[in-house]
């Protein structure tokens, strides 16, 4: 399947091969852009507003001297895509107190447990003392999965396969790890329950009792714009400030997932780019778009 990068490069080459860039030619460019974004599952409303803004800016804004029309249009395209994916700044998860407790939420299969290990590895490499807590008491196997990932990363782990109560487990985990001098505690939570309502109840209670310093929602890039609904459901349960989009590797729908969360209040901080512990990249909208446009 044609990736977002390939189709956006098609848009750029259409701009480059245009002759006049009059309204007819710009419309053709915009239509190709819309096709590219819709195929990546970007929300229709967002696609239309980006298109309108690009056209308006191109025809109405005074253009900087010394640039050709083509260069100006590519520049506007670049800036508007950056905006669509979260804007200029590079968001960051800062370890601003000790222990800094980070709670990870997300639906089962999104890549949450793997992502916890990746983030542990990332901050460990930055020199922090990191520990992980397996507070998914619902899914059999979650304990063992995180335990072995933690071992691979080389960070302390807390879990208890006998414990059924996620809240008391998480609280105990935080206590045990902070007594060990751990600076950053990553808490993996359940992604499935009896039903979605029970799941949201559990994460809500965890949020209230554990009082995390940050909450990270993990979503799956292959789900495209459908992640917007998940983000809203979790946002109702607790305010999360950060998102990690896992499985961006080889996902044609990654653009949709990214824009779905970038248009919410939360910031995308990392993207997952593979199954290995190292496959985690800081998300920087500018760099990301620059790479997309080739
Ligand atoms: P959880 O149920 O949300 O905890 O999900 P897991 O962490 O168990 O991940 C589900 C599957 O997705 C596993 O097979 C992971 O190896 C895979 N996975 C997680 N992150 C990524 C990623 O960034 N890229 C790819 N290709 N696979 C991933």
Boltz pocket constraint, residues with backbone or C-beta under 6 A from the ligand:
constraints:
  - pocket:
      binder: B
      contacts: [[A, 106], [A, 107], [A, 108], [A, 109], [A, 110], [A, 111], [A, 112], [A, 113], [A, 114], [A, 115], [A, 191], [A, 245], [A, 246], [A, 247], [A, 248], [A, 249], [A, 271], [A, 272], [A, 273], [A, 274], [A, 275], [A, 279]]
      max_distance: 6.0
